[in-house]
Amino acid sequence: MDTLISGLGFLLVLVLAFSGTAKLHASAAAERSVTALRLERWISRPRLAITSLALIELACAVCMVTGTGAVYLAAVVVAWAMTVGFLVVAVRASRLGSSEDCGCFGEMVASPVGAVTTRRNLALATVASLSAVSAFLCFVAGRTPSLFGGGVESAGAALVAVLACIVGALGFAGSRHSAIPVAREQVNPRGAPALVAALDGEVVDPLQRALRGRAQLLVFVRPGCSSCDDVTDAAQSSPLGEVEPRIVMAVGDGGHVPRDRSERAALAHADLSGTLAEHLGLPAGRPAAALVTTEGRILMPFAEGREQVLDLISTVVAAQASR
């Protein structure tokens, strides 16, 4: 039992310490995290909430390392409650259609809301549950649960936990950079839906324009999305050279194309009933982006979520600057 407590405890401590430190380091992105998790309605001060959560994670890690008995048990129970809460929030955000980076591990590890994040949170909740149950059983049996209660055996379990964390962290971090953009998917221009420019109502066929020599950067957004505003501003202000940026928003039956004269509206286009996004096979999450080359190909994979869209914009800027 002591070895089990130590092994699970070390794994939980490492995750809590890493997560708390990463959140503090990226606290400026708290608003985007809250938006990605669809918690804007309940959290009015995102930075305070994320900072407080990070401090609780770090406090649990410290109490698990230094505490014994009831202190250790209390820290493990709080950690368990947090991991279960993370799982519930992640599942809810995924069902609401979010695919943005939740910032669960700050900017150190990509954490787009979706199946991978849900499975990761489920694994953490399972580890925390086993740790809490084993510590509780030890406590009610009159023994003193602690991180180092297993002696030499606990050191071996701790080493296994450390190695597991390192391998997992490398895998998650690698996934952030593993998708190398390659223009490999041919777009069928026939029957491709057109867009309607918000500023003057002009009909725009981005695929035909790409084939006529003007590559198209299509950035798909939705209303009330701070990450969408960030990528819109980046597309508007970045020197994209010969690449034409277009901010695309789906407009359904009864909807209206915005007609204000702001600089942002100059790039805005209406995708009627989302037919262009469907034609391209774009993911459902927003923001998302696709670059259509002058050969009529899409730069793959699609950029999905704030960080990937900004990376795509930076890639386009760098490519134009090198010409």
C-alpha positions in Angstrom: 0.0 0.0 0.0 2.8 2.4 0.9 4.5 1.8 -2.5 1.2 2.4 -4.3 0.6 5.6 -2.4 4.1 6.8 -3.2 4.0 5.9 -6.9 0.6 7.5 -7.5 1.5 10.4 -5.3 4.7 11.3 -7.1 2.9 11.2 -10.4 0.2 13.5 -9.1 2.7 15.9 -7.6 4.6 16.2 -10.8 1.5 16.9 -12.8 0.2 19.5 -10.3 3.5 21.2 -10.1 4.0 21.4 -13.8 0.4 22.5 -14.4 0.4 25.2 -11.7 3.8 26.6 -12.8 2.7 26.7 -16.5 -0.6 28.4 -15.7 1.2 31.1 -13.6 3.7 31.6 -16.5 0.9 32.1 -19.0 -1.6 33.9 -16.7 -1.9 36.7 -19.3 -3.7 34.3 -21.6 -6.4 33.5 -18.9 -9.2 35.1 -20.8 -8.5 32.9 -23.8 -8.5 29.8 -21.6 -11.8 30.7 -20.1 -13.3 31.4 -23.5 -11.9 28.0 -24.9 -13.6 26.2 -22.0 -16.8 28.1 -22.5 -16.9 29.5 -18.9 -17.2 33.2 -19.7 -20.7 33.3 -18.2 -19.5 32.2 -14.8 -16.0 33.7 -14.6 -15.9 37.5 -14.7 -12.2 37.8 -13.7 -10.4 35.2 -15.7 -6.9 36.1 -14.7 -7.7 36.0 -11.0 -9.5 32.6 -11.4 -6.6 31.0 -13.4 -4.0 32.4 -11.0 -6.0 31.1 -8.0 -6.3 27.7 -9.6 -2.6 27.6 -10.2 -1.8 28.5 -6.6 -4.1 25.8 -5.4 -2.4 23.2 -7.6 1.0 24.2 -6.3 -0.2 24.3 -2.7 -1.5 20.7 -3.1 1.8 19.6 -4.6 3.7 21.2 -1.7 1.4 19.7 1.0 1.7 16.2 -0.6 5.5 16.4 -0.6 5.9 17.9 2.9 2.7 16.6 4.7 1.8 13.4 6.3 -1.4 11.8 7.7 -4.4 14.1 7.5 -2.5 16.9 5.7 -1.4 14.5 3.0 -4.9 13.0 2.7 -6.5 16.4 2.5 -4.2 17.5 -0.3 -4.9 14.4 -2.3 -8.6 14.8 -1.9 -8.4 18.4 -3.1 -6.3 17.3 -6.1 -8.9 14.6 -6.8 -11.7 17.1 -6.8 -9.8 19.4 -9.1 -9.0 16.6 -11.6 -12.7 15.5 -11.7 -13.7 19.2 -12.2 -11.2 19.5 -15.0 -12.7 16.4 -16.7 -16.3 17.7 -16.4 -15.3 21.1 -17.8 -13.3 19.6 -20.7 -16.2 17.3 -21.7 -18.7 20.1 -21.5 -16.5 22.4 -23.6 -16.0 19.7 -26.2 -19.8 19.1 -26.5 -20.3 22.9 -27.0 -18.0 22.7 -30.0 -14.9 24.2 -28.7 -11.6 23.1 -30.2 -9.4 26.0 -29.0 -6.3 25.6 -26.8 -7.6 25.5 -23.2 -4.2 26.5 -21.7 -4.5 23.7 -19.2 -0.7 23.5 -19.2 -0.1 27.1 -20.1 1.8 27.6 -23.3 4.2 24.7 -22.7 2.0 22.0 -24.0 -0.7 22.3 -26.7 -4.1 21.5 -25.1 -6.8 21.9 -27.7 -10.2 21.0 -26.3 -11.3 17.7 -27.8 -10.9 13.9 -27.4 -7.2 14.0 -26.5 -7.7 16.6 -23.7 -10.7 14.6 -22.4 -8.7 11.3 -22.3 -5.8 13.1 -20.6 -8.1 14.5 -17.9 -9.8 11.1 -17.5 -6.3 9.6 -16.9 -5.4 12.2 -14.4 -8.7 11.9 -12.6 -8.2 8.1 -12.4 -4.7 8.5 -11.0 -6.0 11.1 -8.4 -8.9 8.7 -7.5 -6.6 5.8 -6.9 -4.3 8.0 -4.9 -7.1 9.3 -2.7 -8.6 5.9 -2.1 -5.3 4.3 -1.2 -4.4 7.2 1.1 -7.8 7.1 2.8 -7.6 3.3 3.4 -4.2 3.7 4.9 -5.4 6.5 7.1 -8.5 4.7 8.4 -6.3 1.6 9.1 -4.4 3.7 11.6 -1.3 4.2 9.5 0.2 7.4 8.3 -0.1 8.0 4.5 2.8 10.1 3.1 4.7 10.5 -0.1 7.8 8.8 1.2 6.2 6.1 3.3 7.3 3.3 1.0 11.0 3.6 1.8 13.3 2.2 -0.9 10.4 0.7 -2.8 8.8 4.1 -3.0 11.9 5.5 -4.7 11.5 2.9 -7.5 7.9 3.8 -7.9 8.8 7.5 -7.9 11.4 6.9 -10.6 8.8 5.1 -12.8 6.3 8.0 -12.2 9.0 10.6 -13.2 9.9 8.6 -16.4 6.2 8.3 -17.2 5.7 12.1 -16.8 8.8 12.8 -18.9 7.6 10.5 -21.7 4.1 11.9 -21.6 5.3 15.5 -21.6 7.5 14.9 -24.6 4.7 13.3 -26.4 2.3 16.1 -25.7 4.9 18.8 -26.5 5.8 17.0 -29.7 2.2 17.0 -30.8 2.3 20.8 -30.9 5.0 20.8 -33.6 4.4 17.5 -35.3 2.1 18.7 -38.0 4.3 20.2 -40.7 2.2 22.1 -43.2 2.3 20.5 -46.7 0.2 21.6 -49.7 -1.2 18.2 -50.6 -5.0 18.4 -51.0 -6.4 19.5 -54.3 -9.5 21.7 -54.0 -12.3 21.2 -56.5 -13.2 24.7 -57.8 -16.3 23.5 -59.6 -19.4 24.2 -57.6 -17.4 25.8 -54.8 -19.6 28.2 -52.8 -18.8 31.9 -53.0 -18.5 34.4 -50.2 -20.2 37.8 -49.8 -18.0 40.7 -48.8 -19.4 42.5 -45.8 -18.2 46.0 -46.8 -19.8 46.3 -50.2 -21.7 43.1 -50.9 -19.3 41.9 -53.6 -19.4 38.2 -54.4 -16.0 36.6 -53.9 -15.0 33.1 -55.1 -11.8 32.5 -53.2 -10.9 29.3 -55.0 -11.1 30.9 -58.5 -9.1 33.9 -57.2 -6.4 31.6 -55.9 -6.2 29.9 -59.3 -5.9 33.3 -60.9 -2.7 34.0 -59.0 -3.8 35.3 -55.6 -3.3 32.8 -52.8 -6.2 33.0 -50.3 -5.8 32.9 -46.5 -9.3 32.0 -45.2 -9.7 32.6 -41.5 -13.0 31.2 -40.2 -14.4 32.9 -37.0 -17.6 33.1 -35.0 -19.2 35.9 -33.0 -18.3 36.5 -29.4 -14.9 34.7 -29.6 -11.9 36.5 -28.2 -9.5 34.1 -29.9 -11.3 34.9 -33.2 -10.7 38.6 -32.5 -7.0 37.9 -31.9 -6.5 36.1 -35.2 -8.6 38.6 -37.1 -6.3 41.4 -35.8 -3.3 39.4 -36.7 -4.5 38.8 -40.2 -5.4 42.4 -40.6 -2.1 43.8 -39.4 0.4 41.2 -40.8 2.3 41.9 -44.0 1.0 39.0 -46.0 2.3 40.3 -49.4 0.5 38.7 -52.3 -1.7 36.5 -50.1 -5.2 37.8 -49.7 -6.6 37.4 -46.2 -10.4 36.9 -45.8 -12.2 36.7 -42.5 -15.1 34.3 -43.0 -18.1 34.0 -40.8 -21.0 31.6 -41.4 -24.4 33.4 -41.8 -27.5 31.3 -41.8 -31.1 31.9 -42.7 -32.4 35.1 -41.2 -28.8 36.3 -40.5 -27.3 39.6 -41.6 -23.9 40.5 -43.1 -22.3 43.2 -41.0 -22.0 46.5 -42.9 -20.0 48.7 -40.7 -17.0 50.5 -42.2 -14.3 49.5 -39.7 -10.9 48.2 -40.9 -11.8 44.8 -39.5 -15.0 44.7 -41.6 -13.0 45.3 -44.7 -11.7 41.8 -44.5 -15.0 40.2 -43.4 -17.0 37.9 -45.6 -20.2 35.9 -45.1 -20.2 32.2 -45.8 -23.8 31.5 -46.6 -25.0 28.7 -44.3 -21.3 27.6 -43.8 -21.2 26.0 -47.3 -17.7 27.0 -48.1 -16.3 25.6 -44.8 -18.2 22.3 -45.5 -16.9 22.2 -49.1 -13.3 22.5 -47.9 -13.9 19.9 -45.1 -12.9 22.4 -42.4 -13.1 21.3 -38.7 -16.0 22.6 -36.8 -14.0 24.5 -34.2 -13.4 28.3 -34.4 -11.1 30.0 -35.1 -9.8 27.9 -38.0 -7.9 28.7 -41.1 -7.0 27.3 -44.6 -4.5 28.6 -47.0 -5.4 28.0 -50.7 -2.4 28.2 -52.9 -2.3 29.5 -56.5 -2.2 25.8 -57.6 -5.6 25.2 -56.1 -4.3 23.2 -53.2 -4.9 23.6 -49.5 -1.9 23.8 -47.1 -2.5 20.9 -44.8 -3.3 20.3 -42.0 -5.9 22.9 -41.4 -5.0 25.4 -38.7 -7.5 24.9 -35.8 -7.5 27.1 -32.6 -5.9 30.4 -31.9 -2.3 29.2 -31.7 -2.3 27.2 -34.9 -4.0 30.0 -36.8 -1.4 32.5 -35.6 1.3 30.0 -36.5 -0.1 29.8 -40.0 -0.2 33.6 -40.3 3.4 33.8 -39.1 4.4 31.1 -41.7 2.8 33.1 -44.5 4.5 36.3 -43.4 7.9 34.5 -43.2 7.4 33.0 -46.7 6.5 36.4 -48.2 9.5 38.0 -46.5 11.9 35.5 -47.9 10.9 36.2 -51.5 
